[in-house]
Amino acid sequence: MGIIGEYPEGGVRFDLARTTAGAPWVYEGTASTAGDHHALRATVDAEGRVTVEGAERLPDGLAVRAELLLRTAYRHGRDGTPDGAPPHRIRRWRAG
């Protein structure tokens, strides 16, 4: 089933694209909650540490959820791709 509507009914929908080829990897995009889009920019360093820019202005818990998502993407890239880079694009919905 495809995504219908601009905003999710609940949880958060992440749509992030990697804008750099090598570490540190920079991701830019949006995190959409029920009724609002939030611009998101984060950096993942070569050891997998994630920094979300402007985390203090994001709704409660959103920066932490983005960190967890990007840390998982980093581990999958490190363990599953020939160059060890995380994915170019991340589109995920998380409940809650």
C-alpha positions as CSV (number, residue, x, y, z in Angstrom):
1,M,0.0,0.0,0.0
2,G,1.3,3.4,-0.9
3,I,1.5,6.4,1.3
4,I,-1.7,8.5,1.0
5,G,-1.8,12.1,2.2
6,E,0.8,14.7,2.9
7,Y,1.1,13.9,6.6
8,P,1.0,10.6,8.5
9,E,-1.9,10.0,10.8
10,G,0.4,9.1,13.6
11,G,4.1,8.7,14.2
12,V,6.7,10.3,12.0
13,R,7.7,9.8,8.4
14,F,11.4,10.4,7.5
15,D,12.5,11.3,4.0
16,L,16.2,11.9,4.0
17,A,18.8,12.0,1.2
18,R,22.6,11.8,1.6
19,T,24.3,14.9,0.1
20,T,27.9,13.8,0.4
21,A,29.9,10.9,-1.0
22,G,32.3,10.2,1.8
23,A,32.5,10.5,5.6
24,P,31.2,12.6,7.3
25,W,28.0,11.8,5.5
26,V,25.4,14.6,5.5
27,Y,21.7,13.9,5.3
28,E,19.0,16.5,4.5
29,G,15.3,16.1,4.2
30,T,12.1,16.2,6.3
31,A,10.5,14.5,9.2
32,S,6.7,14.7,8.9
33,T,4.4,14.4,11.9
34,A,0.6,14.6,12.0
35,G,0.1,18.1,10.7
36,D,3.6,19.4,10.3
37,H,6.9,19.0,8.3
38,H,10.2,19.6,10.0
39,A,13.4,20.3,8.1
40,L,16.1,17.9,9.1
41,R,19.9,18.0,8.6
42,A,22.2,15.5,10.2
43,T,25.8,14.4,10.0
44,V,27.1,10.8,10.4
45,D,30.8,10.5,11.1
46,A,33.1,7.6,10.1
47,E,32.6,6.0,13.6
48,G,28.8,6.2,13.3
49,R,28.2,9.1,15.6
50,V,25.1,11.2,14.6
51,T,24.6,14.9,15.1
52,V,21.2,16.4,14.3
53,E,21.5,20.1,13.6
54,G,19.0,22.3,15.4
55,A,17.8,19.5,17.6
56,E,16.6,21.9,20.2
57,R,14.0,23.4,17.9
58,L,12.5,20.0,16.9
59,P,9.5,18.5,18.7
60,D,10.3,16.3,21.7
61,G,12.0,13.1,20.8
62,L,12.2,13.7,17.0
63,A,16.0,14.3,17.1
64,V,16.5,11.2,19.1
65,R,14.4,9.1,16.6
66,A,16.4,10.6,13.7
67,E,19.7,9.7,15.4
68,L,18.5,6.1,16.0
69,L,17.4,5.8,12.4
70,L,20.7,7.1,11.0
71,R,22.8,5.0,13.3
72,T,21.0,1.9,12.1
73,A,21.5,3.0,8.5
74,Y,25.2,3.5,9.2
75,R,25.5,0.0,10.6
76,H,23.7,-1.6,7.7
77,G,26.0,0.3,5.2
78,R,29.1,-0.6,7.2
79,D,28.2,-4.3,7.3
80,G,26.5,-4.7,3.9
81,T,27.9,-2.5,1.2
82,P,31.2,-2.8,-0.6
83,D,32.3,0.8,0.2
84,G,30.8,0.7,3.7
85,A,28.7,3.9,3.1
86,P,25.2,4.3,4.5
87,P,22.3,4.4,2.0
88,H,21.8,7.3,-0.4
89,R,18.1,7.7,0.5
90,I,16.2,6.8,3.6
91,R,12.4,6.8,3.6
92,R,10.9,5.3,6.8
93,W,7.8,5.6,8.9
94,R,8.0,5.1,12.7
95,A,5.0,4.6,14.9
96,G,4.4,6.5,18.1
